């Protein structure tokens, strides 16, 4: 009896593992995406590329505007210093 119970447990576990392995090998392969999906992904990729270019243009414009504003503030500060009478 001491050998019978562990033997039955081992056989049951082995049977379950073999059944799972056989079921795994009989599954059909996953379907390949259709041509329509490929076309949609290509259009999506082109749209994302276009958006990235536009965002880069916007950020370049913002950097340029910030640079001009900083220069204007600097010039205004210099002109205020020059227009103030010097106290000696």
HTML snippet that shows the backbone in 3Dmol.js (N, CA, C, O; Angstrom):
<script src="https://3Dmol.org/build/3Dmol-min.js"></script>
<div id="view" style="width:600px;height:400px;position:relative"></div>
<script>
const pdb = `
ATOM      1  N   UNK A   1       0.817  -1.195   0.000  1.00  0.00           N
ATOM      2  CA  UNK A   1       0.000   0.000   0.000  1.00  0.00           C
ATOM      3  C   UNK A   1       0.855   1.251   0.000  1.00  0.00           C
ATOM      4  O   UNK A   1       0.483   2.253  -0.611  1.00  0.00           O
ATOM      5  N   UNK A   2       1.999   1.212   0.676  1.00  0.00           N
ATOM      6  CA  UNK A   2       2.881   2.366   0.764  1.00  0.00           C
ATOM      7  C   UNK A   2       3.474   2.704  -0.595  1.00  0.00           C
ATOM      8  O   UNK A   2       3.810   3.863  -0.836  1.00  0.00           O
ATOM      9  N   UNK A   3       3.613   1.747  -1.475  1.00  0.00           N
ATOM     10  CA  UNK A   3       4.174   1.982  -2.807  1.00  0.00           C
ATOM     11  C   UNK A   3       3.058   2.285  -3.801  1.00  0.00           C
ATOM     12  O   UNK A   3       3.299   2.986  -4.783  1.00  0.00           O
ATOM     13  N   UNK A   4       1.891   1.799  -3.589  1.00  0.00           N
ATOM     14  CA  UNK A   4       0.775   1.933  -4.522  1.00  0.00           C
ATOM     15  C   UNK A   4       0.297   3.392  -4.651  1.00  0.00           C
ATOM     16  O   UNK A   4       0.070   3.852  -5.770  1.00  0.00           O
ATOM     17  N   UNK A   5       0.142   4.112  -3.569  1.00  0.00           N
ATOM     18  CA  UNK A   5      -0.381   5.498  -3.602  1.00  0.00           C
ATOM     19  C   UNK A   5       0.595   6.428  -4.323  1.00  0.00           C
ATOM     20  O   UNK A   5       0.160   7.172  -5.202  1.00  0.00           O
ATOM     21  N   UNK A   6       1.893   6.427  -3.997  1.00  0.00           N
ATOM     22  CA  UNK A   6       2.805   7.310  -4.739  1.00  0.00           C
ATOM     23  C   UNK A   6       2.894   6.942  -6.221  1.00  0.00           C
ATOM     24  O   UNK A   6       3.052   7.821  -7.069  1.00  0.00           O
ATOM     25  N   UNK A   7       2.795   5.658  -6.534  1.00  0.00           N
ATOM     26  CA  UNK A   7       2.843   5.247  -7.935  1.00  0.00           C
ATOM     27  C   UNK A   7       1.645   5.788  -8.702  1.00  0.00           C
ATOM     28  O   UNK A   7       1.790   6.246  -9.835  1.00  0.00           O
ATOM     29  N   UNK A   8       0.464   5.739  -8.097  1.00  0.00           N
ATOM     30  CA  UNK A   8      -0.742   6.254  -8.757  1.00  0.00           C
ATOM     31  C   UNK A   8      -0.641   7.769  -8.942  1.00  0.00           C
ATOM     32  O   UNK A   8      -1.040   8.287  -9.985  1.00  0.00           O
ATOM     33  N   UNK A   9      -0.123   8.473  -7.966  1.00  0.00           N
ATOM     34  CA  UNK A   9       0.042   9.932  -8.070  1.00  0.00           C
ATOM     35  C   UNK A   9       1.013  10.268  -9.197  1.00  0.00           C
ATOM     36  O   UNK A   9       0.752  11.169  -9.993  1.00  0.00           O
ATOM     37  N   UNK A  10       2.122   9.554  -9.269  1.00  0.00           N
ATOM     38  CA  UNK A  10       3.114   9.812 -10.328  1.00  0.00           C
ATOM     39  C   UNK A  10       2.517   9.512 -11.690  1.00  0.00           C
ATOM     40  O   UNK A  10       2.733  10.282 -12.626  1.00  0.00           O
ATOM     41  N   UNK A  11       1.775   8.423 -11.836  1.00  0.00           N
ATOM     42  CA  UNK A  11       1.137   8.105 -13.116  1.00  0.00           C
ATOM     43  C   UNK A  11       0.093   9.152 -13.499  1.00  0.00           C
ATOM     44  O   UNK A  11      -0.022   9.507 -14.673  1.00  0.00           O
ATOM     45  N   UNK A  12      -0.660   9.645 -12.534  1.00  0.00           N
ATOM     46  CA  UNK A  12      -1.675  10.655 -12.824  1.00  0.00           C
ATOM     47  C   UNK A  12      -1.026  11.965 -13.277  1.00  0.00           C
ATOM     48  O   UNK A  12      -1.487  12.590 -14.231  1.00  0.00           O
ATOM     49  N   UNK A  13       0.026  12.370 -12.603  1.00  0.00           N
ATOM     50  CA  UNK A  13       0.726  13.606 -12.993  1.00  0.00           C
ATOM     51  C   UNK A  13       1.334  13.442 -14.374  1.00  0.00           C
ATOM     52  O   UNK A  13       1.257  14.359 -15.191  1.00  0.00           O
ATOM     53  N   UNK A  14       1.933  12.298 -14.650  1.00  0.00           N
ATOM     54  CA  UNK A  14       2.521  12.045 -15.966  1.00  0.00           C
ATOM     55  C   UNK A  14       1.446  12.069 -17.044  1.00  0.00           C
ATOM     56  O   UNK A  14       1.680  12.596 -18.132  1.00  0.00           O
ATOM     57  N   UNK A  15       0.292  11.519 -16.770  1.00  0.00           N
ATOM     58  CA  UNK A  15      -0.798  11.522 -17.747  1.00  0.00           C
ATOM     59  C   UNK A  15      -1.273  12.941 -18.032  1.00  0.00           C
ATOM     60  O   UNK A  15      -1.515  13.296 -19.185  1.00  0.00           O
ATOM     61  N   UNK A  16      -1.404  13.740 -17.003  1.00  0.00           N
ATOM     62  CA  UNK A  16      -1.838  15.123 -17.192  1.00  0.00           C
ATOM     63  C   UNK A  16      -0.821  15.895 -18.030  1.00  0.00           C
ATOM     64  O   UNK A  16      -1.199  16.661 -18.916  1.00  0.00           O
ATOM     65  N   UNK A  17       0.443  15.700 -17.759  1.00  0.00           N
ATOM     66  CA  UNK A  17       1.486  16.405 -18.516  1.00  0.00           C
ATOM     67  C   UNK A  17       1.469  15.963 -19.973  1.00  0.00           C
ATOM     68  O   UNK A  17       1.579  16.804 -20.866  1.00  0.00           O
ATOM     69  N   UNK A  18       1.335  14.672 -20.235  1.00  0.00           N
ATOM     70  CA  UNK A  18       1.297  14.180 -21.612  1.00  0.00           C
ATOM     71  C   UNK A  18       0.078  14.706 -22.364  1.00  0.00           C
ATOM     72  O   UNK A  18       0.173  15.036 -23.546  1.00  0.00           O
ATOM     73  N   UNK A  19      -1.067  14.784 -21.684  1.00  0.00           N
ATOM     74  CA  UNK A  19      -2.275  15.322 -22.329  1.00  0.00           C
ATOM     75  C   UNK A  19      -2.073  16.793 -22.685  1.00  0.00           C
ATOM     76  O   UNK A  19      -2.450  17.220 -23.776  1.00  0.00           O
ATOM     77  N   UNK A  20      -1.494  17.560 -21.793  1.00  0.00           N
ATOM     78  CA  UNK A  20      -1.248  18.986 -22.087  1.00  0.00           C
ATOM     79  C   UNK A  20      -0.275  19.161 -23.235  1.00  0.00           C
ATOM     80  O   UNK A  20      -0.463  20.040 -24.076  1.00  0.00           O
ATOM     81  N   UNK A  21       0.756  18.344 -23.284  1.00  0.00           N
ATOM     82  CA  UNK A  21       1.731  18.432 -24.383  1.00  0.00           C
ATOM     83  C   UNK A  21       1.066  18.080 -25.705  1.00  0.00           C
ATOM     84  O   UNK A  21       1.314  18.743 -26.712  1.00  0.00           O
ATOM     85  N   UNK A  22       0.234  17.060 -25.721  1.00  0.00           N
ATOM     86  CA  UNK A  22      -0.424  16.669 -26.971  1.00  0.00           C
ATOM     87  C   UNK A  22      -1.419  17.733 -27.422  1.00  0.00           C
ATOM     88  O   UNK A  22      -1.557  17.968 -28.623  1.00  0.00           O
ATOM     89  N   UNK A  23      -2.105  18.375 -26.503  1.00  0.00           N
ATOM     90  CA  UNK A  23      -3.026  19.450 -26.881  1.00  0.00           C
ATOM     91  C   UNK A  23      -2.297  20.664 -27.424  1.00  0.00           C
ATOM     92  O   UNK A  23      -2.782  21.320 -28.346  1.00  0.00           O
ATOM     93  N   UNK A  24      -1.141  20.969 -26.864  1.00  0.00           N
ATOM     94  CA  UNK A  24      -0.356  22.104 -27.325  1.00  0.00           C
ATOM     95  C   UNK A  24       0.099  21.916 -28.766  1.00  0.00           C
ATOM     96  O   UNK A  24       0.104  22.872 -29.540  1.00  0.00           O
ATOM     97  N   UNK A  25       0.475  20.720 -29.128  1.00  0.00           N
ATOM     98  CA  UNK A  25       0.983  20.479 -30.477  1.00  0.00           C
ATOM     99  C   UNK A  25      -0.133  20.425 -31.508  1.00  0.00           C
ATOM    100  O   UNK A  25       0.138  20.568 -32.700  1.00  0.00           O
ATOM    101  N   UNK A  26      -1.389  20.221 -31.088  1.00  0.00           N
ATOM    102  CA  UNK A  26      -2.483  20.148 -32.043  1.00  0.00           C
ATOM    103  C   UNK A  26      -3.151  21.505 -32.284  1.00  0.00           C
ATOM    104  O   UNK A  26      -4.053  21.594 -33.117  1.00  0.00           O
ATOM    105  N   UNK A  27      -2.738  22.554 -31.586  1.00  0.00           N
ATOM    106  CA  UNK A  27      -3.328  23.874 -31.810  1.00  0.00           C
ATOM    107  C   UNK A  27      -2.929  24.395 -33.178  1.00  0.00           C
ATOM    108  O   UNK A  27      -1.775  24.252 -33.580  1.00  0.00           O
ATOM    109  N   UNK A  28      -3.853  24.989 -33.891  1.00  0.00           N
ATOM    110  CA  UNK A  28      -3.510  25.540 -35.202  1.00  0.00           C
ATOM    111  C   UNK A  28      -2.604  26.758 -35.032  1.00  0.00           C
ATOM    112  O   UNK A  28      -2.679  27.457 -34.021  1.00  0.00           O
ATOM    113  N   UNK A  29      -1.758  27.005 -36.014  1.00  0.00           N
ATOM    114  CA  UNK A  29      -0.886  28.186 -35.900  1.00  0.00           C
ATOM    115  C   UNK A  29      -1.717  29.461 -35.930  1.00  0.00           C
ATOM    116  O   UNK A  29      -2.787  29.507 -36.537  1.00  0.00           O
ATOM    117  N   UNK A  30      -1.218  30.474 -35.278  1.00  0.00           N
ATOM    118  CA  UNK A  30      -1.959  31.735 -35.229  1.00  0.00           C
ATOM    119  C   UNK A  30      -2.034  32.332 -36.629  1.00  0.00           C
ATOM    120  O   UNK A  30      -1.070  32.260 -37.391  1.00  0.00           O
ATOM    121  N   UNK A  31      -3.172  32.918 -36.964  1.00  0.00           N
ATOM    122  CA  UNK A  31      -3.332  33.456 -38.321  1.00  0.00           C
ATOM    123  C   UNK A  31      -2.429  34.663 -38.549  1.00  0.00           C
ATOM    124  O   UNK A  31      -2.201  35.472 -37.650  1.00  0.00           O
ATOM    125  N   UNK A  32      -1.921  34.761 -39.777  1.00  0.00           N
ATOM    126  CA  UNK A  32      -1.064  35.879 -40.162  1.00  0.00           C
ATOM    127  C   UNK A  32      -1.953  37.094 -40.409  1.00  0.00           C
ATOM    128  O   UNK A  32      -3.047  36.958 -40.958  1.00  0.00           O
ATOM    129  N   UNK A  33      -1.494  38.282 -40.006  1.00  0.00           N
ATOM    130  CA  UNK A  33      -2.307  39.482 -40.258  1.00  0.00           C
ATOM    131  C   UNK A  33      -2.589  39.638 -41.753  1.00  0.00           C
ATOM    132  O   UNK A  33      -1.733  39.357 -42.592  1.00  0.00           O
ATOM    133  N   UNK A  34      -3.770  40.078 -42.062  1.00  0.00           N
ATOM    134  CA  UNK A  34      -4.148  40.220 -43.461  1.00  0.00           C
ATOM    135  C   UNK A  34      -3.465  41.420 -44.097  1.00  0.00           C
ATOM    136  O   UNK A  34      -2.864  42.252 -43.417  1.00  0.00           O
ATOM    137  N   UNK A  35      -3.571  41.487 -45.399  1.00  0.00           N
ATOM    138  CA  UNK A  35      -2.977  42.590 -46.172  1.00  0.00           C
ATOM    139  C   UNK A  35      -3.605  43.919 -45.766  1.00  0.00           C
ATOM    140  O   UNK A  35      -2.942  44.956 -45.784  1.00  0.00           O
ATOM    141  N   UNK A  36      -4.870  43.886 -45.403  1.00  0.00           N
ATOM    142  CA  UNK A  36      -5.557  45.114 -44.987  1.00  0.00           C
ATOM    143  C   UNK A  36      -4.892  45.682 -43.735  1.00  0.00           C
ATOM    144  O   UNK A  36      -4.688  46.891 -43.624  1.00  0.00           O
ATOM    145  N   UNK A  37      -4.557  44.801 -42.797  1.00  0.00           N
ATOM    146  CA  UNK A  37      -3.884  45.257 -41.588  1.00  0.00           C
ATOM    147  C   UNK A  37      -2.526  45.852 -41.914  1.00  0.00           C
ATOM    148  O   UNK A  37      -2.139  46.865 -41.332  1.00  0.00           O
ATOM    149  N   UNK A  38      -1.795  45.236 -42.839  1.00  0.00           N
ATOM    150  CA  UNK A  38      -0.493  45.757 -43.238  1.00  0.00           C
ATOM    151  C   UNK A  38      -0.632  47.161 -43.823  1.00  0.00           C
ATOM    152  O   UNK A  38       0.167  48.046 -43.518  1.00  0.00           O
ATOM    153  N   UNK A  39      -1.654  47.364 -44.666  1.00  0.00           N
ATOM    154  CA  UNK A  39      -1.879  48.689 -45.260  1.00  0.00           C
ATOM    155  C   UNK A  39      -2.232  49.709 -44.185  1.00  0.00           C
ATOM    156  O   UNK A  39      -1.753  50.843 -44.213  1.00  0.00           O
ATOM    157  N   UNK A  40      -3.073  49.299 -43.239  1.00  0.00           N
ATOM    158  CA  UNK A  40      -3.466  50.224 -42.168  1.00  0.00           C
ATOM    159  C   UNK A  40      -2.262  50.614 -41.316  1.00  0.00           C
ATOM    160  O   UNK A  40      -2.099  51.780 -40.956  1.00  0.00           O
ATOM    161  N   UNK A  41      -1.417  49.628 -40.995  1.00  0.00           N
ATOM    162  CA  UNK A  41      -0.235  49.931 -40.196  1.00  0.00           C
ATOM    163  C   UNK A  41       0.728  50.844 -40.961  1.00  0.00           C
ATOM    164  O   UNK A  41       1.369  51.706 -40.360  1.00  0.00           O
ATOM    165  N   UNK A  42       0.832  50.664 -42.257  1.00  0.00           N
ATOM    166  CA  UNK A  42       1.696  51.526 -43.061  1.00  0.00           C
ATOM    167  C   UNK A  42       1.176  52.963 -43.056  1.00  0.00           C
ATOM    168  O   UNK A  42       1.949  53.908 -42.902  1.00  0.00           O
ATOM    169  N   UNK A  43      -0.140  53.120 -43.225  1.00  0.00           N
ATOM    170  CA  UNK A  43      -0.723  54.473 -43.172  1.00  0.00           C
ATOM    171  C   UNK A  43      -0.560  55.086 -41.794  1.00  0.00           C
ATOM    172  O   UNK A  43      -0.287  56.280 -41.668  1.00  0.00           O
ATOM    173  N   UNK A  44      -0.726  54.272 -40.761  1.00  0.00           N
ATOM    174  CA  UNK A  44      -0.553  54.762 -39.393  1.00  0.00           C
ATOM    175  C   UNK A  44       0.886  55.216 -39.175  1.00  0.00           C
ATOM    176  O   UNK A  44       1.125  56.252 -38.556  1.00  0.00           O
ATOM    177  N   UNK A  45       1.835  54.448 -39.678  1.00  0.00           N
ATOM    178  CA  UNK A  45       3.246  54.814 -39.538  1.00  0.00           C
ATOM    179  C   UNK A  45       3.540  56.129 -40.254  1.00  0.00           C
ATOM    180  O   UNK A  45       4.261  56.975 -39.725  1.00  0.00           O
ATOM    181  N   UNK A  46       2.992  56.306 -41.442  1.00  0.00           N
ATOM    182  CA  UNK A  46       3.186  57.555 -42.177  1.00  0.00           C
ATOM    183  C   UNK A  46       2.570  58.729 -41.430  1.00  0.00           C
ATOM    184  O   UNK A  46       3.150  59.814 -41.389  1.00  0.00           O
ATOM    185  N   UNK A  47       1.402  58.519 -40.841  1.00  0.00           N
ATOM    186  CA  UNK A  47       0.748  59.585 -40.087  1.00  0.00           C
ATOM    187  C   UNK A  47       1.573  59.970 -38.866  1.00  0.00           C
ATOM    188  O   UNK A  47       1.710  61.153 -38.556  1.00  0.00           O
ATOM    189  N   UNK A  48       2.121  58.978 -38.174  1.00  0.00           N
ATOM    190  CA  UNK A  48       2.942  59.266 -36.996  1.00  0.00           C
ATOM    191  C   UNK A  48       4.209  60.013 -37.409  1.00  0.00           C
ATOM    192  O   UNK A  48       4.637  60.933 -36.713  1.00  0.00           O
ATOM    193  N   UNK A  49       4.806  59.628 -38.526  1.00  0.00           N
ATOM    194  CA  UNK A  49       5.990  60.337 -39.019  1.00  0.00           C
ATOM    195  C   UNK A  49       5.655  61.792 -39.343  1.00  0.00           C
ATOM    196  O   UNK A  49       6.427  62.694 -39.017  1.00  0.00           O
ATOM    197  N   UNK A  50       4.516  62.021 -39.979  1.00  0.00           N
ATOM    198  CA  UNK A  50       4.108  63.388 -40.308  1.00  0.00           C
ATOM    199  C   UNK A  50       3.885  64.210 -39.043  1.00  0.00           C
ATOM    200  O   UNK A  50       4.286  65.372 -38.971  1.00  0.00           O
ATOM    201  N   UNK A  51       3.252  63.609 -38.058  1.00  0.00           N
ATOM    202  CA  UNK A  51       3.019  64.316 -36.796  1.00  0.00           C
ATOM    203  C   UNK A  51       4.347  64.643 -36.126  1.00  0.00           C
ATOM    204  O   UNK A  51       4.509  65.733 -35.577  1.00  0.00           O
ATOM    205  N   UNK A  52       5.293  63.717 -36.163  1.00  0.00           N
ATOM    206  CA  UNK A  52       6.599  63.961 -35.544  1.00  0.00           C
ATOM    207  C   UNK A  52       7.309  65.124 -36.219  1.00  0.00           C
ATOM    208  O   UNK A  52       7.945  65.934 -35.544  1.00  0.00           O
ATOM    209  N   UNK A  53       7.211  65.218 -37.530  1.00  0.00           N
ATOM    210  CA  UNK A  53       7.840  66.329 -38.257  1.00  0.00           C
ATOM    211  C   UNK A  53       7.184  67.651 -37.865  1.00  0.00           C
ATOM    212  O   UNK A  53       7.879  68.639 -37.629  1.00  0.00           O
ATOM    213  N   UNK A  54       5.852  67.678 -37.794  1.00  0.00           N
ATOM    214  CA  UNK A  54       5.155  68.901 -37.417  1.00  0.00           C
ATOM    215  C   UNK A  54       5.477  69.323 -35.986  1.00  0.00           C
ATOM    216  O   UNK A  54       5.632  70.514 -35.712  1.00  0.00           O
ATOM    217  N   UNK A  55       5.579  68.369 -35.082  1.00  0.00           N
ATOM    218  CA  UNK A  55       5.927  68.698 -33.701  1.00  0.00           C
ATOM    219  C   UNK A  55       7.343  69.266 -33.646  1.00  0.00           C
ATOM    220  O   UNK A  55       7.606  70.191 -32.877  1.00  0.00           O
ATOM    221  N   UNK A  56       8.249  68.730 -34.444  1.00  0.00           N
ATOM    222  CA  UNK A  56       9.615  69.264 -34.487  1.00  0.00           C
ATOM    223  C   UNK A  56       9.612  70.695 -35.024  1.00  0.00           C
ATOM    224  O   UNK A  56      10.345  71.548 -34.524  1.00  0.00           O
ATOM    225  N   UNK A  57       8.794  70.958 -36.032  1.00  0.00           N
ATOM    226  CA  UNK A  57       8.688  72.334 -36.564  1.00  0.00           C
ATOM    227  C   UNK A  57       8.151  73.289 -35.503  1.00  0.00           C
ATOM    228  O   UNK A  57       8.651  74.403 -35.349  1.00  0.00           O
ATOM    229  N   UNK A  58       7.133  72.845 -34.775  1.00  0.00           N
ATOM    230  CA  UNK A  58       6.558  73.682 -33.728  1.00  0.00           C
ATOM    231  C   UNK A  58       7.595  73.973 -32.648  1.00  0.00           C
ATOM    232  O   UNK A  58       7.717  75.112 -32.196  1.00  0.00           O
ATOM    233  N   UNK A  59       8.336  72.958 -32.236  1.00  0.00           N
ATOM    234  CA  UNK A  59       9.327  73.168 -31.176  1.00  0.00           C
ATOM    235  C   UNK A  59      10.461  74.064 -31.663  1.00  0.00           C
ATOM    236  O   UNK A  59      10.982  74.871 -30.892  1.00  0.00           O
ATOM    237  N   UNK A  60      10.851  73.936 -32.930  1.00  0.00           N
ATOM    238  CA  UNK A  60      11.889  74.817 -33.473  1.00  0.00           C
ATOM    239  C   UNK A  60      11.394  76.260 -33.508  1.00  0.00           C
ATOM    240  O   UNK A  60      12.147  77.182 -33.195  1.00  0.00           O
ATOM    241  N   UNK A  61      10.140  76.458 -33.884  1.00  0.00           N
ATOM    242  CA  UNK A  61       9.553  77.795 -33.894  1.00  0.00           C
ATOM    243  C   UNK A  61       9.513  78.383 -32.487  1.00  0.00           C
ATOM    244  O   UNK A  61       9.793  79.566 -32.294  1.00  0.00           O
ATOM    245  N   UNK A  62       9.167  77.560 -31.519  1.00  0.00           N
ATOM    246  CA  UNK A  62       9.107  78.036 -30.143  1.00  0.00           C
ATOM    247  C   UNK A  62      10.505  78.405 -29.630  1.00  0.00           C
ATOM    248  O   UNK A  62      10.665  79.411 -28.940  1.00  0.00           O
ATOM    249  N   UNK A  63      11.507  77.599 -29.964  1.00  0.00           N
ATOM    250  CA  UNK A  63      12.885  77.931 -29.552  1.00  0.00           C
ATOM    251  C   UNK A  63      13.332  79.250 -30.179  1.00  0.00           C
ATOM    252  O   UNK A  63      13.974  80.073 -29.525  1.00  0.00           O
ATOM    253  N   UNK A  64      12.983  79.444 -31.466  1.00  0.00           N
ATOM    254  CA  UNK A  64      13.355  80.679 -32.152  1.00  0.00           C
ATOM    255  C   UNK A  64      12.669  81.876 -31.501  1.00  0.00           C
ATOM    256  O   UNK A  64      13.302  82.908 -31.277  1.00  0.00           O
ATOM    257  N   UNK A  65      11.373  81.744 -31.195  1.00  0.00           N
ATOM    258  CA  UNK A  65      10.640  82.842 -30.560  1.00  0.00           C
ATOM    259  C   UNK A  65      11.205  83.152 -29.177  1.00  0.00           C
ATOM    260  O   UNK A  65      11.329  84.319 -28.806  1.00  0.00           O
ATOM    261  N   UNK A  66      11.541  82.138 -28.430  1.00  0.00           N
ATOM    262  CA  UNK A  66      12.119  82.354 -27.101  1.00  0.00           C
ATOM    263  C   UNK A  66      13.464  83.051 -27.206  1.00  0.00           C
ATOM    264  O   UNK A  66      13.792  83.910 -26.387  1.00  0.00           O
ATOM    265  N   UNK A  67      14.241  82.681 -28.216  1.00  0.00           N
ATOM    266  CA  UNK A  67      15.549  83.322 -28.418  1.00  0.00           C
ATOM    267  C   UNK A  67      15.362  84.803 -28.754  1.00  0.00           C
ATOM    268  O   UNK A  67      16.062  85.655 -28.207  1.00  0.00           O
ATOM    269  N   UNK A  68      14.419  85.113 -29.652  1.00  0.00           N
ATOM    270  CA  UNK A  68      14.161  86.517 -30.001  1.00  0.00           C
ATOM    271  C   UNK A  68      13.676  87.301 -28.792  1.00  0.00           C
ATOM    272  O   UNK A  68      14.103  88.435 -28.576  1.00  0.00           O
ATOM    273  N   UNK A  69      12.800  86.716 -28.012  1.00  0.00           N
ATOM    274  CA  UNK A  69      12.287  87.386 -26.829  1.00  0.00           C
ATOM    275  C   UNK A  69      13.407  87.649 -25.819  1.00  0.00           C
ATOM    276  O   UNK A  69      13.465  88.726 -25.224  1.00  0.00           O
ATOM    277  N   UNK A  70      14.284  86.680 -25.626  1.00  0.00           N
ATOM    278  CA  UNK A  70      15.396  86.860 -24.693  1.00  0.00           C
ATOM    279  C   UNK A  70      16.327  87.966 -25.175  1.00  0.00           C
ATOM    280  O   UNK A  70      16.815  88.763 -24.373  1.00  0.00           O
ATOM    281  N   UNK A  71      16.577  88.018 -26.490  1.00  0.00           N
ATOM    282  CA  UNK A  71      17.429  89.078 -27.028  1.00  0.00           C
ATOM    283  C   UNK A  71      16.776  90.443 -26.857  1.00  0.00           C
ATOM    284  O   UNK A  71      17.448  91.419 -26.523  1.00  0.00           O
ATOM    285  N   UNK A  72      15.461  90.514 -27.087  1.00  0.00           N
ATOM    286  CA  UNK A  72      14.746  91.788 -26.947  1.00  0.00           C
ATOM    287  C   UNK A  72      14.781  92.257 -25.496  1.00  0.00           C
ATOM    288  O   UNK A  72      14.985  93.444 -25.241  1.00  0.00           O
ATOM    289  N   UNK A  73      14.588  91.350 -24.544  1.00  0.00           N
ATOM    290  CA  UNK A  73      14.641  91.717 -23.127  1.00  0.00           C
ATOM    291  C   UNK A  73      16.033  92.210 -22.761  1.00  0.00           C
ATOM    292  O   UNK A  73      16.186  93.169 -22.005  1.00  0.00           O
ATOM    293  N   UNK A  74      17.043  91.547 -23.305  1.00  0.00           N
ATOM    294  CA  UNK A  74      18.425  91.946 -23.030  1.00  0.00           C
ATOM    295  C   UNK A  74      18.711  93.341 -23.607  1.00  0.00           C
ATOM    296  O   UNK A  74      19.347  94.170 -22.956  1.00  0.00           O
ATOM    297  N   UNK A  75      18.235  93.588 -24.833  1.00  0.00           N
ATOM    298  CA  UNK A  75      18.435  94.894 -25.452  1.00  0.00           C
ATOM    299  C   UNK A  75      17.696  95.988 -24.676  1.00  0.00           C
ATOM    300  O   UNK A  75      18.227  97.083 -24.488  1.00  0.00           O
ATOM    301  N   UNK A  76      16.477  95.694 -24.227  1.00  0.00           N
ATOM    302  CA  UNK A  76      15.710  96.670 -23.449  1.00  0.00           C
ATOM    303  C   UNK A  76      16.422  96.997 -22.140  1.00  0.00           C
ATOM    304  O   UNK A  76      16.467  98.154 -21.722  1.00  0.00           O
ATOM    305  N   UNK A  77      16.974  95.976 -21.499  1.00  0.00           N
ATOM    306  CA  UNK A  77      17.695  96.212 -20.241  1.00  0.00           C
ATOM    307  C   UNK A  77      18.939  97.053 -20.492  1.00  0.00           C
ATOM    308  O   UNK A  77      19.257  97.938 -19.698  1.00  0.00           O
ATOM    309  N   UNK A  78      19.641  96.791 -21.579  1.00  0.00           N
ATOM    310  CA  UNK A  78      20.835  97.581 -21.902  1.00  0.00           C
ATOM    311  C   UNK A  78      20.477  99.022 -22.250  1.00  0.00           C
ATOM    312  O   UNK A  78      21.195  99.947 -21.870  1.00  0.00           O
ATOM    313  N   UNK A  79      19.378  99.219 -22.965  1.00  0.00           N
ATOM    314  CA  UNK A  79      18.987 100.583 -23.328  1.00  0.00           C
ATOM    315  C   UNK A  79      18.506 101.362 -22.104  1.00  0.00           C
ATOM    316  O   UNK A  79      18.711 102.574 -22.039  1.00  0.00           O
ATOM    317  N   UNK A  80      17.878 100.709 -21.142  1.00  0.00           N
ATOM    318  CA  UNK A  80      17.474 101.387 -19.911  1.00  0.00           C
ATOM    319  C   UNK A  80      18.695 101.825 -19.111  1.00  0.00           C
ATOM    320  O   UNK A  80      18.698 102.914 -18.537  1.00  0.00           O
ATOM    321  N   UNK A  81      19.719 101.001 -19.067  1.00  0.00           N
ATOM    322  CA  UNK A  81      20.936 101.365 -18.346  1.00  0.00           C
ATOM    323  C   UNK A  81      21.620 102.546 -19.015  1.00  0.00           C
ATOM    324  O   UNK A  81      22.148 103.432 -18.342  1.00  0.00           O
ATOM    325  N   UNK A  82      21.608 102.553 -20.334  1.00  0.00           N
ATOM    326  CA  UNK A  82      22.263 103.637 -21.060  1.00  0.00           C
ATOM    327  C   UNK A  82      21.502 104.947 -20.918  1.00  0.00           C
ATOM    328  O   UNK A  82      22.109 106.017 -20.925  1.00  0.00           O
ATOM    329  N   UNK A  83      20.182 104.877 -20.789  1.00  0.00           N
ATOM    330  CA  UNK A  83      19.376 106.111 -20.726  1.00  0.00           C
ATOM    331  C   UNK A  83      19.354 106.689 -19.313  1.00  0.00           C
ATOM    332  O   UNK A  83      19.017 107.863 -19.155  1.00  0.00           O
ATOM    333  N   UNK A  84      19.691 105.937 -18.302  1.00  0.00           N
ATOM    334  CA  UNK A  84      19.705 106.463 -16.935  1.00  0.00           C
ATOM    335  C   UNK A  84      20.935 107.336 -16.737  1.00  0.00           C
ATOM    336  O   UNK A  84      22.029 107.011 -17.198  1.00  0.00           O
ATOM    337  N   UNK A  85      20.736 108.440 -16.047  1.00  0.00           N
ATOM    338  CA  UNK A  85      21.909 109.268 -15.770  1.00  0.00           C
ATOM    339  C   UNK A  85      22.781 108.571 -14.744  1.00  0.00           C
ATOM    340  O   UNK A  85      22.294 107.961 -13.792  1.00  0.00           O
ATOM    341  N   UNK A  86      24.056 108.675 -14.959  1.00  0.00           N
ATOM    342  CA  UNK A  86      24.984 108.034 -14.018  1.00  0.00           C
ATOM    343  C   UNK A  86      25.190 108.927 -12.821  1.00  0.00           C
ATOM    344  O   UNK A  86      25.352 110.140 -12.960  1.00  0.00           O
ATOM    345  N   UNK A  87      25.184 108.343 -11.671  1.00  0.00           N
ATOM    346  CA  UNK A  87      25.385 109.076 -10.423  1.00  0.00           C
ATOM    347  C   UNK A  87      26.837 108.870 -10.026  1.00  0.00           C
ATOM    348  O   UNK A  87      27.289 107.736  -9.864  1.00  0.00           O
ATOM    349  N   UNK A  88      27.568 109.970  -9.871  1.00  0.00           N
ATOM    350  CA  UNK A  88      28.977 109.866  -9.507  1.00  0.00           C
ATOM    351  C   UNK A  88      29.251 110.407  -8.152  1.00  0.00           C
ATOM    352  O   UNK A  88      30.397 110.390  -7.701  1.00  0.00           O
TER     353      UNK A  88
END
`;
const viewer = $3Dmol.createViewer("view");
viewer.addModel(pdb, "pdb");
viewer.setStyle({}, {cartoon: {color: "spectrum"}});
viewer.zoomTo();
viewer.render();
</script>
